[in-house]
Amino acid sequence: MVLDVAKRINDNIYGNVDISAQELGLIDTPVFQRLHRIKQLGATDLVYPGATHTRFAHSVGTMHMISQFISAIRKHGGKAGDDDGEKLRIAALLHDIGHYPLSHTVENAVKRLGGKNHEEFGAYLLKRFLSEKLETYKPSEISDIFLGKSAGTSLLISSALDADKADYLVRDSYNAGVPYGRVSIQRLIRTISYVKNGIMFDKDEIAAEDFLIGRYHMYRSVYHHRTVTAFGLMAERIFENLVMEGFMPNPRDMFSGQDELAITSYTDDLLMSSMYKYLGAGKDKFLKWLIRSFLEREPLECVYLGQHPVQKGSVPKDVEKVRKIIESENEKAKLADAAGMDEQEIFAISMRPLSLIDEDTNIYIRSKGKVMPITESSGLVLNMVGSKTLYDARVYAMPGSGRKLGKAIESYMRKG
């Protein structure tokens, strides 16, 4: 697509990324610049030291990637939703402006505290602070795309295979120093087309398969890494308790806030400084221990790890039991009592179920002139594992307490 270039940003993945005047105006706002101070992968750099890249870099990269998607679709005679490339670029640029400190790491805590998810917060920030920078669009036209409300068009930013995932797979794997997400994006783009209900790859199902496998491996090796998860649970608990004790602003208040400075300072830096303040002025000994352990890189111990590949539609029993520990205070209290521990010393998590192909996938292939869902691929890998889901349930605890808690969990799992 033709772009009136006002500036070029040098990106470590793509080289020069072209920016229009309208996009530059959005990038230069305090609300967008805030993304420089929010790490893309939360606390992952405590395990993969190079993974310190930011939501800023990812947002610019997603905008660049969606341009390539649009150009390829047009080249093949298709249309990308309403085919307004400029609108799609801006939506891709702004799709993550609502992220909270440490990105996805604290989002569950945000919900428990009464806040909105990052997409809804982003829509609010767009309407409240960036509307004057939108020269040709209403804020709702842009936010509807990344909120998934724009039929067809949203698929290029929010689907099983979209510009957002294409950028973060390559960017995250590069910065973490692992090979799994370095899929052949250019090969993928060369074969992309657009159908009414999804994205289609013409004849080259191997490129799409490579992408899906790469995404799966990144979740297993990086996003769901055992120690990464431990630090994530610690950061989530710390964030929630700092808010409840008044050492950090409540994310609920951010959503309705009119103070741009308060919002633009709501970053990783604020969370870290709040931790240090609590060490000096806080009273809860366990929270102090947790903060100190996080800052000194002493992770929780994984006491129970239940991973099961099962047919889609079924959930393993131990996963259901771990979910009960998460959702029910009574169940958690029973487990803590059996282990002779305090409830707050137990951290349970049911990880995002992993599949190569989601049940509601919108990825299609064209083979021998026939368009079909990729689930009907003739490829051996997709046929063997495409119908399965990997469930992952874990219980973590303070280092040194694993033995007594482990025995309690074994007994808990055996009971009906």
Residue pairs with C-beta under 8 A, 6 or more apart in sequence:
1 67
1 70
1 71
1 74
1 85
3 18
3 20
3 67
4 20
4 21
5 18
5 19
5 20
6 19
6 20
6 21
6 23
6 24
7 18
7 19
7 24
8 16
8 17
8 18
8 19
9 16
9 17
9 19
9 60
10 16
10 17
11 17
11 57
11 60
11 61
11 64
12 57
12 174
13 61
13 167
13 170
13 171
13 174
14 61
14 64
17 60
17 61
17 63
17 64
18 64
19 27
19 60
20 86
20 89
22 86
22 90
22 133
22 134
22 135
22 136
23 63
23 89
23 90
23 93
25 133
25 135
26 32
26 90
26 93
26 94
26 130
26 133
26 134
27 33
27 60
27 93
29 129
29 130
29 133
30 129
30 260
30 261
30 264
31 97
31 125
31 129
31 130
31 260
31 263
31 264
32 56
32 59
32 94
32 97
32 130
33 56
33 264
34 97
34 263
34 264
34 265
34 266
34 267
35 54
35 55
35 56
35 59
35 96
35 97
35 99
36 54
36 56
37 54
37 267
37 268
37 269
38 54
38 55
38 56
38 99
38 100
38 101
38 102
38 103
38 267
38 268
39 45
39 51
39 52
39 53
39 54
39 55
39 102
39 103
39 268
40 51
40 53
40 54
40 55
40 57
40 58
40 103
40 168
40 171
40 172
40 175
41 48
41 51
41 53
41 103
41 172
41 175
41 176
41 222
41 223
42 102
42 103
42 104
42 105
42 106
42 232
42 235
43 102
43 105
43 228
43 231
43 232
43 234
43 235
43 294
44 51
44 176
44 222
44 223
44 225
44 228
44 231
45 51
45 52
46 227
46 228
46 231
46 297
46 299
47 225
47 227
47 228
47 231
48 175
48 176
48 177
48 178
48 222
48 228
50 175
50 176
50 177
51 172
51 175
51 176
51 222
52 175
53 171
53 172
53 175
55 96
55 99
55 103
57 171
58 96
58 167
58 168
58 171
59 92
59 93
59 94
59 95
59 96
59 97
60 93
61 167
61 171
62 92
62 93
62 95
62 96
62 157
62 163
62 164
62 167
62 168
63 89
63 90
63 92
63 93
64 167
65 92
65 163
65 164
65 166
65 167
65 185
66 88
66 89
66 92
66 156
66 157
66 163
67 85
67 89
68 163
68 189
69 80
69 156
69 162
69 163
69 166
69 189
69 192
70 80
70 83
70 85
70 88
70 156
72 189
72 190
72 191
72 192
73 79
73 80
73 192
73 193
73 194
74 80
74 83
76 192
76 193
76 202
77 193
78 193
78 194
78 195
79 194
80 88
80 153
80 156
80 194
81 88
81 150
81 151
81 152
81 153
81 154
81 155
81 156
81 194
82 150
82 152
82 153
86 136
87 137
87 141
87 142
87 145
88 145
88 153
88 156
88 157
90 134
90 137
90 142
91 142
91 143
91 145
91 146
91 157
92 146
92 156
92 157
92 163
92 164
94 122
94 126
94 130
94 142
94 143
94 146
95 119
95 122
95 145
95 146
95 157
95 164
96 118
96 122
97 122
97 125
97 126
97 130
98 116
98 117
98 118
98 119
98 120
98 121
98 122
98 123
98 124
98 125
99 118
99 121
99 122
100 106
100 107
100 110
100 115
100 118
100 121
100 251
100 266
101 239
101 266
101 267
101 268
101 270
101 271
102 235
102 239
102 268
102 271
104 118
105 232
105 235
105 236
105 239
106 235
106 236
106 239
106 240
107 117
107 118
108 236
109 236
109 237
109 239
109 240
109 243
110 116
110 117
110 251
111 117
112 240
113 240
113 243
113 244
113 250
113 251
113 252
114 250
114 251
114 252
115 121
115 250
115 251
115 252
115 254
115 255
116 124
116 251
116 255
119 146
119 147
120 147
120 255
121 251
121 254
121 255
122 143
122 146
123 139
123 143
123 146
123 147
124 255
125 263
126 139
126 142
126 143
127 139
127 140
127 143
128 258
129 260
129 263
130 139
131 138
131 139
134 142
144 150
144 154
145 153
145 154
145 157
146 154
146 157
146 158
147 154
148 154
148 158
152 196
155 162
155 198
155 199
155 362
156 162
156 163
156 199
157 163
157 164
158 164
159 198
159 199
159 362
159 363
160 212
160 357
160 358
160 361
160 362
160 363
161 188
161 199
161 208
161 211
161 212
161 363
162 199
165 215
166 185
166 188
166 211
169 181
169 183
169 211
169 214
169 215
169 218
170 181
170 182
170 183
170 185
172 181
172 218
172 222
173 179
173 180
173 181
173 182
173 214
173 218
173 222
174 181
174 182
176 222
178 218
178 221
178 222
180 214
180 217
180 218
180 221
180 222
181 214
181 215
181 217
181 218
181 222
182 214
183 210
183 211
183 214
184 207
184 210
185 211
187 204
187 207
188 201
188 204
188 207
188 208
188 210
188 211
190 204
191 201
191 202
191 203
191 204
191 207
192 199
192 200
192 201
192 202
193 199
193 200
193 201
193 202
193 366
194 200
195 364
195 371
197 362
198 361
198 362
198 363
198 364
199 362
199 363
199 364
200 363
200 364
200 365
200 366
200 371
201 207
201 208
201 363
201 364
201 365
201 366
201 374
202 365
202 366
203 365
203 366
203 367
205 365
205 367
205 374
205 377
205 378
205 379
205 382
206 379
208 363
208 365
208 374
209 374
209 377
209 379
209 381
209 382
212 356
212 357
212 382
213 356
213 381
216 354
216 355
216 356
219 352
219 354
220 354
220 390
222 228
224 351
224 352
224 354
224 392
226 302
226 305
226 394
227 299
229 302
229 349
229 351
229 394
229 396
230 299
230 300
230 301
230 302
230 396
231 294
231 299
233 300
233 347
233 349
233 396
234 290
234 293
234 294
234 299
234 300
234 347
235 271
235 294
237 290
237 347
238 271
238 275
238 287
238 290
238 291
238 294
239 248
239 271
241 284
241 287
242 248
242 271
242 274
242 275
242 278
242 287
243 249
243 250
243 251
245 278
245 282
245 284
245 287
247 274
247 277
247 278
247 282
248 270
248 271
248 274
249 262
249 266
251 266
254 262
254 263
254 266
257 263
275 291
275 294
275 295
276 295
278 287
278 288
278 291
279 288
279 291
279 292
282 288
286 342
286 344
286 345
289 398
293 299
293 300
298 399
299 399
300 347
300 396
300 397
300 398
300 399
301 396
301 397
301 398
301 399
301 400
301 401
301 402
302 394
302 395
302 396
302 402
303 395
303 396
303 397
303 401
303 402
303 405
303 406
303 409
304 322
304 393
304 394
304 395
304 406
304 409
305 392
305 393
305 394
306 316
306 318
306 319
306 322
306 391
306 392
306 393
306 394
307 390
307 391
307 392
308 316
308 318
308 319
308 390
308 391
309 385
309 388
309 389
309 390
309 391
310 316
310 388
310 389
310 391
311 387
311 388
311 389
312 355
312 359
312 387
312 388
312 389
315 391
316 391
316 393
317 413
318 393
318 413
319 350
319 391
319 392
319 393
321 393
321 412
321 413
322 348
322 349
322 350
322 393
322 394
322 395
323 350
323 393
324 331
325 331
325 332
325 335
325 346
325 348
325 395
326 332
326 348
326 349
326 350
329 343
332 343
332 346
332 348
333 343
334 412
335 346
335 405
335 408
335 409
335 412
336 342
336 343
336 345
336 346
338 408
338 411
338 412
339 346
339 401
339 404
339 405
339 407
339 408
339 409
340 404
341 397
341 401
341 404
341 405
345 397
345 398
345 401
346 395
346 396
346 397
346 405
347 395
347 396
347 397
348 393
348 394
348 395
348 396
349 393
349 394
349 395
349 396
350 391
350 392
350 393
350 394
351 391
351 392
351 393
351 394
353 389
353 390
353 391
353 392
354 389
354 390
354 392
355 386
355 388
355 389
355 390
356 381
356 382
356 385
356 386
357 363
357 374
357 375
357 382
357 386
361 373
361 374
361 375
363 373
363 374
364 371
364 372
364 373
364 374
365 371
365 372
365 373
365 374
365 377
366 372
367 378
374 382
375 382
375 386
377 383
377 386
395 405
395 409
397 405
